[in-house]
Amino acid sequence: MPIETSSLGLAAEDAARWAAKAGVVVRELRNLDEAHAVIDLLVEIWGRPENPLITVEFLRALTKAGNYVAGAYDGDRLIGVCIGFHEEPAARTLHSHIAGVVPELAGRGVGTALKLHQRAWALARGIIAIEWTFDPLVSRNAYFNIVKLGALPVEYLPNFYGAMHDAINGGDDTDRLLARWELLSPRVLAACSGTPFERPVGGPSSRRVAAPADIEALRVSDAATAGAWRHRLRDELEPLMASGGRVVDFDCELGYLVELGDPDLEQIRRTS
């Protein structure tokens, strides 16, 4: 089903507005010099100069094949990047693999500008959803993804990448939540327009799962406690989601809000 022209126009307007608010220009990156600049930025954010998250050669292949590679510029300086690739055609979904902004500019809105540019790009190509993974222990990312963007976690992935020894993950198990961004859902339309949407509140059929305030600082100051947080959250959140629970909100003080599922219905889904 084609996407209405009016929806494409609104998505482009939302992307332009958020980029202007962040004081950046967001555009696709296609040439070799830009590919090298992307790798340099990823090393600046994640470290690992000897083993970067992605190589120049693979990045060039992604762009040649029509995938999404874009950067945010402050003047001539590349300060943020977002990389995604197409899932199977029938899914009409983009998998956003990497998104990062230089640490000193966190909170300026650059990440939002990148994601809304990605959304407009995807809709223009008939893509109706974007998925990506994020560490459920990183509260600021959970808030950004779930509340700021309106994406919702759909699957818990324990130790998805294996141990990653970089400036962000610190060798910890790489448990991830798979977030799905339904690009034309009322929740996402409200988030992208800047209109507050009604956030769910807990009730008898819901449960809160706590998350640490700053896991990245904790990994540096107390690795043992950080590791304990990993297992605690995994032990609580993974079985809730596996039994049909849906993460519907995140609060930086209270953690994840999970609407409990019906285990019997979930078993029927798995066996049908």
HELIX and SHEET records of a PDB file:
HELIX    1   1 THR A    5  ALA A   22  1                                  18    
HELIX    2   2 LEU A   32  TRP A   46  1                                  15    
HELIX    3   3 VAL A   56  LYS A   64  1                                   9    
HELIX    4   4 PRO A   89  ALA A   91  5                                   3    
HELIX    5   5 PRO A  103  LEU A  105  5                                   3    
HELIX    6   6 VAL A  110  ALA A  124  1                                  15    
HELIX    7   7 SER A  139  TYR A  143  1                                   5    
HELIX    8   8 PHE A  144  LYS A  148  3                                   5    
HELIX    9   9 PRO A  186  SER A  193  1                                   8    
HELIX   10  10 ILE A  215  SER A  221  1                                   7    
HELIX   11  11 ALA A  223  ALA A  242  1                                  20    
HELIX   12  12 PRO A  263  THR A  271  1                                   9    
SHEET    1   A 7 VAL A  25  GLU A  28  0                                        
SHEET    2   A 7 TYR A  68  ASP A  74 -1                                        
SHEET    3   A 7 ARG A  77  HIS A  86 -1                                        
SHEET    4   A 7 THR A  93  VAL A 101 -1                                        
SHEET    5   A 7 ALA A 129  PHE A 134  1                                        
SHEET    6   A 7 ARG A 176  GLU A 182 -1                                        
SHEET    7   A 7 LEU A 152  LEU A 157 -1                                        
SHEET    1   B 3 SER A 206  VAL A 209  0                                        
SHEET    2   B 3 GLY A 255  GLU A 259 -1                                        
SHEET    3   B 3 ARG A 246  ASP A 251 -1                                        
END                                                                             
